[in-house]
Amino acid sequence: MLRLRPKSLGELVEQVLQAPHGLRYIAGGTDLTIRIHLDGLDLHLADITSLEDLKGISLYPHGYRVGSTVTFSRISASNHLPGGLRAMASKVGSPQIRSRGTMGGNVGNLSPAGDAIPMLMALNATMEVLQFQEEAVIPGSIPMGDMKPGPFGVLPGPRDLITGFSIPRWDFSHFGKVGSRRTVTISKLSVGCALDRGGKRCRLYLGAVGSLPIRCGEAEDAIVNLSGRELLAELPAILSRAVERAIPNRASMPYKREAVKALGLELAQDLVSEGGV
Ligand SMILES: Cc1cc2nc3c(=O)[nH]c(=O)nc-3n(C[C@H](O)[C@H](O)[C@H](O)COP(=O)(O)OP(=O)(O)OC[C@H]3O[C@@H](n4cnc5c(N)ncnc54)[C@H](O)[C@@H]3O)c2cc1C
């Protein structure tokens, strides 16, 4: 089986165009190596962790760029990144998983329990992608909120590479999750929220209630329009109703509609204490 370790994007493009079908990218390997071992897979692999273009965190006047192979440890330690993104990264798995696992791998894996996805959707992030079409390689971008799962996860083609994420600035952002300690806190439920107080804009997504996170407009309206006191009283029930609507027939619904109330209260408290509302 082929093992590639390109040193630059140019080298990667050359190698991928010549590689046999079925080549997979590997970053931290915290999802893929488990699949390889559990399913006894023998895959052609391209290790993308030496690519400088994918490793950086950059700060711009209107936002940030986080390369796809930036690990959760680095995100949680980067004080200038949005608070919600850092909180999300600090809650992933365990220290060992955070030091290897990457945001590109989280989105590439597209697990319903993936923590980065609801947070990136709430932040209205855009995924940067290198699209391989026949012999042409075209840089493209996909708004996280428009992601649709298909045969290649969220990517349009089997050889497409996530290079990074562009994230606009927000006044306030928050991430919360309910997980099980026994399974190293993999999400049973999560919430990502971003608020722009000046423009009165809010985006809120619930994760682990379907194949992709769901947007909750009723909660967004409440955050923009209600007083702090009203929000503390009403947000838990609003999120609970959203869970009921999202997964009415799931066995986990009665548990999740109760558990999400704690996430709603935590978010409302954070909004009030941070002066978000
Ligand atoms: C014990 C344990 C606990 C965990 N806890 C959590 C948790 O709390 N929250 C959570 O969200 N996840 C958790 N995970 C899952 C995993 O750690 C994350 O999904 C992580 O972000 C995967 O990143 P990676 O770099 O290791 O991906 P890899 O395993 O390297 O790759 C995963 C998939 O994405 C593809 N891929 C990787 N990078 C790219 C790219 N740049 N472009 C295109 N495709 C790409 C790969 O081909 C593969 O299909 C846990 C896993 C374990 C084993």
The ligand as a MOL file (V3000), in Angstrom:
LIG
                    3D

  0  0  0     0  0            999 V3000
M  V30 BEGIN CTAB
M  V30 COUNTS 53 58 0 0 0
M  V30 BEGIN ATOM
M  V30 1 C -10.8680 8.3950 22.6300 0
M  V30 2 C -11.4110 9.3620 21.6150 0
M  V30 3 C -12.1200 10.4750 22.0630 0
M  V30 4 C -12.6340 11.3820 21.1370 0
M  V30 5 N -13.3520 12.4540 21.6020 0
M  V30 6 C -13.8910 13.3150 20.7140 0
M  V30 7 C -14.6660 14.4230 21.1820 0
M  V30 8 O -14.8460 14.6550 22.3750 0
M  V30 9 N -15.2030 15.2520 20.2490 0
M  V30 10 C -15.0150 15.0480 18.9060 0
M  V30 11 O -15.5260 15.8350 18.1140 0
M  V30 12 N -14.2820 14.0090 18.4430 0
M  V30 13 C -13.7210 13.1400 19.3020 0
M  V30 14 N -12.9930 12.0740 18.8470 0
M  V30 15 C -12.8440 11.8690 17.3990 0
M  V30 16 C -11.5510 12.4650 16.7720 0
M  V30 17 O -10.5370 12.6430 17.7140 0
M  V30 18 C -11.8360 13.8140 16.0860 0
M  V30 19 O -12.8460 13.6560 15.1170 0
M  V30 20 C -10.5980 14.4320 15.4210 0
M  V30 21 O -10.8800 15.7670 15.1310 0
M  V30 22 C -10.1710 13.7420 14.1300 0
M  V30 23 O -9.0510 14.4500 13.6070 0
M  V30 24 P -7.7730 13.6760 13.0630 0
M  V30 25 O -6.8150 14.7040 12.6190 0
M  V30 26 O -7.2860 12.6920 14.0570 0
M  V30 27 O -8.4360 12.9340 11.8070 0
M  V30 28 P -7.9280 11.6270 11.0240 0
M  V30 29 O -8.2250 10.4250 11.8430 0
M  V30 30 O -6.5490 11.8060 10.5280 0
M  V30 31 O -8.9380 11.6950 9.7790 0
M  V30 32 C -10.3300 11.5550 9.9560 0
M  V30 33 C -11.0270 11.5600 8.5960 0
M  V30 34 O -10.9440 12.8460 7.9940 0
M  V30 35 C -10.2240 12.7880 6.7510 0
M  V30 36 N -9.3630 13.9710 6.7400 0
M  V30 37 C -8.4590 14.3430 7.6800 0
M  V30 38 N -7.9370 15.5380 7.3720 0
M  V30 39 C -8.5030 15.9170 6.2010 0
M  V30 40 C -8.3670 17.0630 5.3530 0
M  V30 41 N -7.5550 18.0860 5.6600 0
M  V30 42 N -9.1020 17.1210 4.2100 0
M  V30 43 C -9.9430 16.1130 3.8920 0
M  V30 44 N -10.1360 15.0200 4.6530 0
M  V30 45 C -9.4210 14.9230 5.7980 0
M  V30 46 C -9.4560 11.4700 6.7770 0
M  V30 47 O -9.2370 10.9500 5.4740 0
M  V30 48 C -10.4040 10.6000 7.5830 0
M  V30 49 O -11.4340 10.1130 6.7560 0
M  V30 50 C -12.4380 11.1670 19.7410 0
M  V30 51 C -11.6950 10.0600 19.3000 0
M  V30 52 C -11.1850 9.1660 20.2240 0
M  V30 53 C -10.3830 7.9990 19.7230 0
M  V30 END ATOM
M  V30 BEGIN BOND
M  V30 1 1 1 2
M  V30 2 1 2 3
M  V30 3 2 2 52
M  V30 4 2 3 4
M  V30 5 1 4 5
M  V30 6 1 4 50
M  V30 7 2 5 6
M  V30 8 1 6 7
M  V30 9 1 6 13
M  V30 10 2 7 8
M  V30 11 1 7 9
M  V30 12 1 9 10
M  V30 13 2 10 11
M  V30 14 1 10 12
M  V30 15 2 12 13
M  V30 16 1 13 14
M  V30 17 1 14 15
M  V30 18 1 14 50
M  V30 19 1 15 16
M  V30 20 1 16 17
M  V30 21 1 16 18
M  V30 22 1 18 19
M  V30 23 1 18 20
M  V30 24 1 20 21
M  V30 25 1 20 22
M  V30 26 1 22 23
M  V30 27 1 23 24
M  V30 28 2 24 25
M  V30 29 1 24 26
M  V30 30 1 24 27
M  V30 31 1 27 28
M  V30 32 2 28 29
M  V30 33 1 28 30
M  V30 34 1 28 31
M  V30 35 1 31 32
M  V30 36 1 32 33
M  V30 37 1 33 34
M  V30 38 1 33 48
M  V30 39 1 34 35
M  V30 40 1 35 36
M  V30 41 1 35 46
M  V30 42 1 36 37
M  V30 43 1 36 45
M  V30 44 2 37 38
M  V30 45 1 38 39
M  V30 46 1 39 40
M  V30 47 2 39 45
M  V30 48 1 40 41
M  V30 49 2 40 42
M  V30 50 1 42 43
M  V30 51 2 43 44
M  V30 52 1 44 45
M  V30 53 1 46 47
M  V30 54 1 46 48
M  V30 55 1 48 49
M  V30 56 2 50 51
M  V30 57 1 51 52
M  V30 58 1 52 53
M  V30 END BOND
M  V30 END CTAB
M  END
